[in-house]
């Protein structure tokens, strides 16, 4: 049997990292993936899907140091489901991707260029050039 997920998308916000009582680190990420298609009128539409990603231990620490909102990221992992009761006793469910690896990707910096630099909006979405990989 196989439970494997591969995603390439952009982070919707900086990783949320916390340390559990046991001393184990966990990072939560929100990753957006896009799919483009033509509607019945022939117009291009974009469908964005949001994915909940969790990372544990050393990977959570690396994510906190390396990842920022808007960065393009490759993530591999597996689907997990969990449930809990909220403060009112209602049962809640969530499906998450438990990452076992990630890689920061460089995005193409097309568009308006000023003095050899991409526009500010593009720079914010792209990974910095000084990261080693």
N, C-alpha and C positions, 0 to 999 in steps of 0.2 A: 504494500500500500504506500501511497505517496501523499504527502501534505506539504506542498512547496508553493511559495508565492514569490514572484519577482516583480518589483515595481520600480519605475523611474518617474519621479515627480518633484514638485517644489514644496518646501516646507511652508506651512501656513503661519507659523509663529516659531519663536525660539524654542528649543527643547525645554520641557519642564523636568528638572532633575531633583530627586529627593533621596534621602537616605532613610531606610527602614530601621526599626528598632534593633534589628539583627546586625546592622552595619552594612547591609547590602544596598547598593545604589540601583535606582530604577529611573529611566528616562522615558517620558511620554512625548510623542511627536504627532503632529497632524500633517499628513502628506496629501497633496492634491495631484491627481492625474487627470489629463484632458483627453477627450476623444472628439474628433471633428467629423461631421457628416453633413450631407445635403438634405434639407427638408423637402416636403412635397412640392414646394415652390421653386426648388433649385437653389435656395439660399444656404450658405454655409452656416452651420450652427456648431457650437462647442458645448459639450457636456462635461462638467467637472464632477469627479467623484472624490470624496474625502475619505481617507483611511486613517484609522488609529493604529499607531505603531508603538511598541514598547521595546526597550533595550535594557539589559541587565548588566550589572557589575562593571567590569572594565570598559565595555562597549558604551555604557551609559556615561561614564566619565569622558571618553573620547568624543561622544556626541555633544556633550556640554561645551567642550573646548573648540570643536571644529565646525559645528553646524549653527546656522543662523536663519532667520526668516527669509524666504525667497530663494535659498540655495537649491540647486538642482542636485538630487541625491538618488543613487541606485541602492535599493534595499532588497535583500533576500531573507526569507524567513518562512514561518509556517502560520497558518490560521489557528487561532485559539478562541474559544468561547468561554465566558465566565458569567456568573450571576451573583447577585447579592441582594440584600433587603435594605431599602432606604430607611430614613428616620421615621417614616409613616408606616413601615411594614410592607410596602409594595415591593414586589420582586422586580428587579432590573436586570437586563441582559446587555452584553456588549460583545462584539466580535472584534478582535485585534489581530494585528500581525506581530508575532514575536520574532523580532529580527535576530538573525544569527551572523549577519555581516552587513556592512554598509560601505559605500564609497561616495565621496564627494565628487561630483562631475563638473567639469567646466562647461559653461553654456556659451553658445556662440553669441558674440556681442555684435550683432548686426544693427542697422538703423543709423540714426543721426550720429555723426562723429564730429567732435570738436578737438582740434589739435591732436589728432591721433587717439583720442579717448572716446569711449562710448558715452552716450548721454547719461545723466545722473540716474535716471530710472533703470536703465540697463545695468549700470554698475552695481546698484543695490541688489539686483536679482542674480548677478553672476558671482561665482566664487572668486575670492581674491587670488591674485597671481602668485603670492608668496607662500602658498601652502605646498608642502612637498608631496608629490605623487606622480 
